[in-house]
């Protein structure tokens, strides 16, 4: 388990890590502080802490003595109903980090079953797992929804969204990077934005010749 800010996560999780099976091994859970507690919260009652620790220890002991865990017939039917949607592909960085939806959900179902002291995954365990996955997926949409995973393309898209209907010339786009990005690299990023339907180009005639104007799509 780790903690990181949204901005740092987007900056540090590069396209290779997202696409090579590293980024999709995590559940991304967007959390924030719900209240201000300058002196901390109330201490949990010792009896409650003891009861919870005993329940957890019992679950661990049960899991250690349990062999292969399967599904009940009802859970199998429910799993078959959601499997297609969980396996559906999504594009961009979001698709890369959520591409293990079915694997993550079934593992969560397994954990819920073992915590429940059951040797088979039942419908209630699957439903609980799906609820966690849905929140994790919504968190990923919040964090990565507009990202393509290409840092140059993502930077251009952010700039295009900021200027709105004004648009940007190719020169202005190049200046975003202090002219430190090669023209071919910028062209590839723009091509990616067009392919993904995130940006469009208009040619305008000026006294000096045709001018490329780039805009973010709605």
Phi, psi and omega in degrees: 000136180222164180234136181202152177280160180301312183299318181292322179296314179297324182285325188264337177275098185277174186298322181295314180295326180289323187270341187267012177093005177274310185294331183273008176271359182249151167262122181265117183239112180281119182229155176210162181291132183267341182202162177262124181231084184299336180246018179082174179270176177292141177291138179290141179301137183300324180294323178293316178300318180295317181297318179295318180294324178293319177299317180294319179295321177297320179294320178296315179297320179296316181298321181294333183260003183261136178276221182294135180256128179244187179253151170288160178304320180294320179293323178299318179296315179296321181295318178297329181289330184257349188298319182299314180294320179295329183272354183296138181279145173236155184268170174072191181296324178302315179298324181292320184275351178245017187281359175250033185305312183292322179292317179296318182294317182291327177292320176297320178300318178299315180298317180296320179297315181292322176296332179275359180071030182246142180272359178223144176285125179249178185301318183295329178289320178295318179296319178297317179296319179296323178296318178295315181297319180300321177291319179297319179293318177298323176295319179295321176299317179299321185276314190246001190307323182263001185270140176263346182092352175259112186301325180290314179297319180294322179293319178297317181297319178299318181293319179296322178294324181293322183275343176061228186289349177293323179074177180222142174281166177299324179296318180295323178295317178298323181291341176305325186257019180061027181059029179261001177252135180295152180301323179295324180292318178293320179298320179295321179293319178294321178297321177297317179298321179291316181300321181275001178073024182264341182213159177220158182239139174238140175259127180242139179274130176233173179298336180266002180119184182293143182235129176279128173238131184247140183222147172284139177281160181292000000 
